[in-house]
C-alpha cells in the first residue's frame, strides 16, 4: 500500500481555489502532492462531482480538506475510496439531511451574522464593505480588498444542498477551529467537530485562516495524513 502523500483542497463559497496557495506551498515543500479543486459552487452535486473527478485521478490515498462550505462538499464526497481522512478548516460539518442553509438558520443570540446580501438571480454575495471584517479580518488590507472585489457568486442551490450520508461517520476526521471567525461562530465549529468525533485543534484566526495562517493549516492537514497512515498500518510501505 502507498503512503498518504496526496492532499486535495476544496474551497468554500465566495472564493476560488487560489486562496489555498500558502497552504499548497507549505505542503508541497514537505513532499505532499497537492491538488486544488476549482469547485464552481453552483450546486452541492456539481461541487461533489468536481471533487470526485480530482480524486479519481489520484494514484493513492488522500486527505480530503474543506474550508467553510467546502466542508459540506467533503462530507458528501468523502466516501470516495481514495479518501483516507477528512480535514475541516473552519468548516461546516453537516449531518445527514443538513445543509449550510439549515445550519445557519437559527443563529445563537449575539452571534455574528454574516453580511450576505439578498440573492440575485439565484446567487449570493457578501456585502463588499463588510467582507474584510467578517471573512478576512486578519488578512492584509489590500489582499482582503481583493478578495472582496473578486468574489465568486455562490449559488443558492449550493447553500441549500443537503448531505445524504456524512463521510465523517466512517472516515477519521480532523478539525481546525478559527477562534476569531465571524462567519461560522467558534461555538458552532466546536459543536460540529465534537459531533463528528474529529481530532480538534484551535488557532487564533479569522474565517480566512487558510489565507492568514497557512502554516498552521498545513500542519493540521499533515497531522491527518500521518495519523491516518499509521491507523491504516501503512507505515511508509509502498
VEXDREN-2710 file (C-alpha; in Angstrom, 1 decimal):
% VEXDREN-2710
k/r/px/py/pz
1/UNK/0.0/0.0/0.0
2/UNK/1.2/3.5/-0.8
3/UNK/2.0/6.2/1.8
4/UNK/-0.5/9.0/2.1
5/UNK/1.1/11.8/0.1
6/UNK/-2.0/13.2/-1.7
7/UNK/-3.8/16.2/-0.4
8/UNK/-7.0/17.5/-2.1
9/UNK/-8.1/21.0/-1.1
10/UNK/-11.7/22.2/-1.5
11/UNK/-12.6/25.9/-1.1
12/UNK/-15.8/27.4/0.1
13/UNK/-18.3/30.0/-1.0
14/UNK/-17.5/33.5/-2.3
15/UNK/-13.9/32.5/-3.1
16/UNK/-11.9/30.2/-5.5
17/UNK/-9.1/27.8/-5.1
18/UNK/-6.3/30.4/-5.3
19/UNK/-6.7/31.2/-1.6
20/UNK/-5.1/27.9/-0.9
21/UNK/-1.7/28.9/-2.3
22/UNK/0.0/29.4/1.0
23/UNK/-1.2/26.1/2.3
24/UNK/-0.2/24.5/-1.0
25/UNK/3.3/25.9/-0.7
26/UNK/3.8/24.5/2.8
27/UNK/2.5/21.1/1.9
28/UNK/4.4/20.7/-1.4
29/UNK/7.6/21.8/0.4
30/UNK/7.1/18.9/2.8
31/UNK/6.8/16.5/-0.1
32/UNK/3.0/16.2/-0.5
33/UNK/1.3/16.1/-3.9
34/UNK/-1.5/18.7/-3.6
35/UNK/-4.5/19.1/-5.9
36/UNK/-6.8/22.2/-5.6
37/UNK/-10.4/21.6/-6.7
38/UNK/-11.9/24.6/-8.5
39/UNK/-15.4/23.7/-7.5
40/UNK/-17.9/26.1/-9.2
41/UNK/-20.1/26.5/-6.0
42/UNK/-23.3/26.5/-8.1
43/UNK/-24.7/23.3/-6.5
44/UNK/-23.6/20.7/-4.0
45/UNK/-24.0/18.0/-6.6
46/UNK/-21.8/19.8/-9.0
47/UNK/-19.1/20.5/-6.4
48/UNK/-19.1/16.9/-5.3
49/UNK/-18.7/15.8/-8.9
50/UNK/-15.8/18.2/-9.4
51/UNK/-14.1/16.9/-6.2
52/UNK/-14.6/13.2/-7.2
53/UNK/-13.1/13.9/-10.6
54/UNK/-9.9/15.1/-8.9
55/UNK/-10.0/12.1/-6.5
56/UNK/-10.5/9.7/-9.5
57/UNK/-7.1/10.9/-10.9
58/UNK/-5.0/10.1/-7.8
59/UNK/-2.5/7.3/-7.6
60/UNK/-3.1/6.5/-3.9
61/UNK/-4.9/7.5/-0.7
62/UNK/-5.6/11.2/0.1
63/UNK/-6.6/13.6/2.8
64/UNK/-9.6/15.5/1.6
65/UNK/-9.7/19.0/3.0
66/UNK/-12.6/21.5/3.1
67/UNK/-12.9/25.1/4.2
68/UNK/-16.2/26.7/5.1
69/UNK/-18.9/25.4/2.6
70/UNK/-16.1/23.1/1.3
71/UNK/-16.8/21.1/4.5
72/UNK/-20.2/20.2/3.1
73/UNK/-18.6/19.1/-0.1
74/UNK/-16.1/16.8/1.5
75/UNK/-18.7/15.4/3.9
76/UNK/-20.6/14.2/0.8
77/UNK/-17.7/13.4/-1.4
78/UNK/-15.6/11.8/1.3
79/UNK/-17.0/8.3/0.7
80/UNK/-14.7/8.1/-2.4
81/UNK/-12.3/5.1/-2.0
82/UNK/-9.3/7.3/-2.3
83/UNK/-10.2/9.3/0.9
84/UNK/-8.2/8.1/4.0
85/UNK/-9.0/11.2/6.2
86/UNK/-11.0/14.3/6.2
87/UNK/-9.8/17.7/7.4
88/UNK/-12.2/20.5/8.2
89/UNK/-10.7/24.1/8.3
90/UNK/-13.2/26.4/10.0
91/UNK/-15.8/24.4/8.0
92/UNK/-19.3/23.2/8.1
93/UNK/-19.5/19.5/9.0
94/UNK/-23.2/18.7/8.4
95/UNK/-25.0/15.5/9.5
96/UNK/-27.5/13.6/7.3
97/UNK/-30.1/15.9/5.8
98/UNK/-28.3/19.1/6.8
99/UNK/-27.1/22.0/4.6
100/UNK/-25.4/25.3/5.1
101/UNK/-28.9/26.8/4.9
102/UNK/-30.2/24.7/7.8
103/UNK/-27.1/25.0/9.9
104/UNK/-27.2/28.9/9.8
105/UNK/-31.0/29.2/10.0
106/UNK/-31.1/29.7/13.8
107/UNK/-28.0/31.7/15.0
108/UNK/-27.3/31.8/18.7
109/UNK/-28.2/35.1/20.5
110/UNK/-25.4/37.6/20.0
111/UNK/-23.6/35.5/17.4
112/UNK/-22.1/37.5/14.4
113/UNK/-24.3/37.4/11.3
114/UNK/-22.5/37.1/8.0
115/UNK/-23.3/40.1/5.7
116/UNK/-24.8/38.0/3.0
117/UNK/-26.8/40.2/0.5
118/UNK/-30.2/39.1/-0.7
119/UNK/-29.9/36.6/-3.6
120/UNK/-29.9/37.9/-7.1
121/UNK/-30.8/35.5/-9.9
122/UNK/-30.1/32.6/-7.5
123/UNK/-26.7/33.8/-6.4
124/UNK/-25.3/35.2/-3.2
125/UNK/-22.5/37.7/-2.4
126/UNK/-21.2/39.2/0.7
127/UNK/-21.6/43.0/1.2
128/UNK/-18.3/44.3/-0.1
129/UNK/-17.7/46.9/2.6
130/UNK/-18.2/44.3/5.3
131/UNK/-16.3/41.5/3.7
132/UNK/-12.9/42.1/5.4
133/UNK/-14.3/42.4/8.9
134/UNK/-16.5/39.3/8.6
135/UNK/-14.4/37.0/6.4
136/UNK/-10.8/38.1/6.4
137/UNK/-10.1/40.3/9.4
138/UNK/-6.5/39.1/9.8
139/UNK/-5.6/39.2/6.1
140/UNK/-3.6/42.2/4.9
141/UNK/-5.9/45.0/3.9
142/UNK/-5.0/45.0/0.2
143/UNK/-5.4/41.2/0.0
144/UNK/-8.8/41.4/1.8
145/UNK/-10.0/44.1/-0.5
146/UNK/-9.0/42.0/-3.5
147/UNK/-10.9/39.0/-2.0
148/UNK/-14.0/41.3/-1.6
149/UNK/-13.8/42.6/-5.2
150/UNK/-13.1/39.1/-6.7
151/UNK/-16.0/37.3/-5.1
152/UNK/-17.3/34.2/-6.8
153/UNK/-21.1/34.0/-7.0
154/UNK/-22.3/31.4/-4.5
155/UNK/-25.4/29.5/-5.8
156/UNK/-28.4/29.3/-3.6
157/UNK/-28.6/25.6/-4.7
158/UNK/-25.2/25.1/-3.1
159/UNK/-26.3/26.8/0.1
160/UNK/-29.3/24.5/0.3
161/UNK/-27.6/21.3/-0.8
162/UNK/-28.2/18.7/1.8
163/UNK/-25.8/15.8/2.8
164/UNK/-27.1/12.3/2.1
165/UNK/-24.8/10.4/4.4
166/UNK/-21.9/12.1/6.2
167/UNK/-18.5/10.6/5.4
168/UNK/-17.2/11.5/8.9
169/UNK/-19.2/8.6/10.2
170/UNK/-16.9/6.2/8.6
171/UNK/-13.7/8.2/7.9
172/UNK/-11.4/9.7/10.5
173/UNK/-11.6/13.5/10.6
174/UNK/-9.6/16.4/11.9
175/UNK/-10.9/19.9/12.6
176/UNK/-9.2/23.3/13.0
177/UNK/-11.3/25.9/14.8
178/UNK/-10.6/29.5/14.0
179/UNK/-11.3/31.3/17.3
180/UNK/-11.9/34.7/15.7
181/UNK/-14.2/33.6/13.0
182/UNK/-17.1/35.9/12.3
183/UNK/-18.7/33.8/9.5
184/UNK/-19.1/30.4/11.4
185/UNK/-19.1/31.2/15.1
186/UNK/-16.4/29.2/17.0
187/UNK/-19.1/27.6/19.3
188/UNK/-20.8/26.2/16.2
189/UNK/-17.4/24.9/14.9
190/UNK/-16.8/23.2/18.2
191/UNK/-20.2/21.6/18.3
192/UNK/-19.9/20.3/14.7
193/UNK/-16.4/18.9/15.3
194/UNK/-17.4/17.2/18.5
195/UNK/-20.4/15.6/16.9
196/UNK/-18.2/14.3/14.1
197/UNK/-15.8/12.8/16.5
198/UNK/-13.0/14.8/15.0
199/UNK/-9.5/15.4/16.3
200/UNK/-9.7/19.1/17.1
201/UNK/-7.2/21.9/17.4
202/UNK/-7.8/25.6/17.7
203/UNK/-5.9/28.7/16.5
204/UNK/-6.5/32.4/16.6
205/UNK/-7.7/33.4/13.1
206/UNK/-10.5/34.8/11.0
207/UNK/-12.7/32.7/8.7
208/UNK/-9.9/33.1/6.1
209/UNK/-7.4/31.3/8.4
210/UNK/-6.3/29.2/5.5
211/UNK/-5.0/32.5/3.9
212/UNK/-3.7/34.2/7.1
213/UNK/-2.2/31.2/8.8
214/UNK/-1.2/28.7/6.1
215/UNK/1.5/27.0/8.2
216/UNK/-1.0/26.2/11.0
217/UNK/-3.5/24.9/8.5
218/UNK/-0.9/22.8/6.7
219/UNK/0.3/21.3/9.9
220/UNK/-3.2/20.1/10.8
221/UNK/-3.5/18.5/7.3
222/UNK/-0.1/16.8/7.6
223/UNK/-1.1/15.5/11.1
224/UNK/-4.2/14.0/9.5
225/UNK/-2.1/12.3/6.8
226/UNK/0.4/10.9/9.2
227/UNK/-2.2/9.7/11.7
228/UNK/-4.4/8.1/9.0
229/UNK/-1.4/6.4/7.6
230/UNK/-0.4/5.0/11.0
231/UNK/-4.0/3.9/11.6
232/UNK/-4.1/2.0/8.3
233/UNK/-0.9/0.3/9.1
234/UNK/0.8/1.7/6.0
235/UNK/4.0/2.6/8.0
236/UNK/5.6/4.1/5.0
237/UNK/5.5/1.0/2.8
238/UNK/4.6/1.5/-0.8
END
